[in-house]
Amino acid sequence: MAEEKNYISIDEFARIELRVGKVVEAEKIPGTRLLKLIVDLGGEKRQIISGIAEYYTPEDMIGKKVVVVANLKPKKIRGYLSEGMILAAGCDKGQRPVLVTVGDEAEPGWRVC
């Protein structure tokens, strides 16, 4: 018998609100590996703190359309409020994170399903 996985139900997955966000502002937080991003989610803008500064510059991020966990509980990170999370692949130790992005036809705020 296969090893039991930590499965979630479709109802649990449905609670995660994934949205298209467009990065409109970005800056490195001095002395950290963090970027402070302002992301347009369609009807609102959110500040998201992301630990990707060793892989992406603020200039790399401007204009990118990314997938955002929009209903993540806000959290203070190094004194900055983070109001979501940007998804990336390759987050295991030794890997370079690759942002989960969408095509130009996807609009900020669209639900990802």
Buried (B, 14 or more C-beta within 10 A) or exposed (E): EEEEEEEEEEEEEEEEBBBBBBBBBBEBBEEBEBBBBBBBBBEEBBBBBBBBBEBBEBEBBBEBBBBBBBEBEEEEBEEBEBBBBBBBEEEEEEEEBEBBBBEEEBEBBBEBE
